[in-house]
Amino acid sequence: MITLLTSTPNPSAEMMKRVAVDTWQDLHVGAPTELTELKDRWLLPYRGMHVIQVRLDRQLTLLLNSGAYVDIGGEAMLSHGPLSAPDATTVRLVPERREIAPVLTLFGAMVLSSVAFKSGALRLVFSTGAHLNVQRNHQYEAWSAHGPDTLFLVCQPDGDLAVWR
């Protein structure tokens, strides 16, 4: 296992404005303190938590200050700025090939929104203006979210979400 750490500058007001428009609803439902189910998604209770460690072994792991963590088992996309903007910068993260350097910018970032879509996609939005998106994979578990406490979600190979509370 390799533990990677870096510093992150304080988010500016401009970065905060660059959060995607489609995240507005997720940000304004309130900060859930537990898993919240909506029609097409689950709101994960990670809002306000900070990334305190970025870990790489067979997968990429983001450890949050509450003891919760998110494992990414396959390819993910990291973007900066609004997702729909033509000037959004997007990079592909491939943990099994150790292609994850851009994710180091998330160290110290606060989670603004954490959503598990019932289609199997995961979206995390950070105070730095970064968006981490993971799509389902038909061959393996694309991602899982653990904690706080006994909460556990897994995106199964078919895209269905398994949820334990």
Helices and strands as residue ranges (DSSP letters): E 2-4, H 13-17, G 21-23, H 24-28, E 36-37, E 41-43, E 51-56, E 60-64, E 69-72, E 76-80, E 89-93, G 95-97, G 101-106, E 111-117, E 122-126, E 130-134, E 143-146, E 152-155, E 161-164
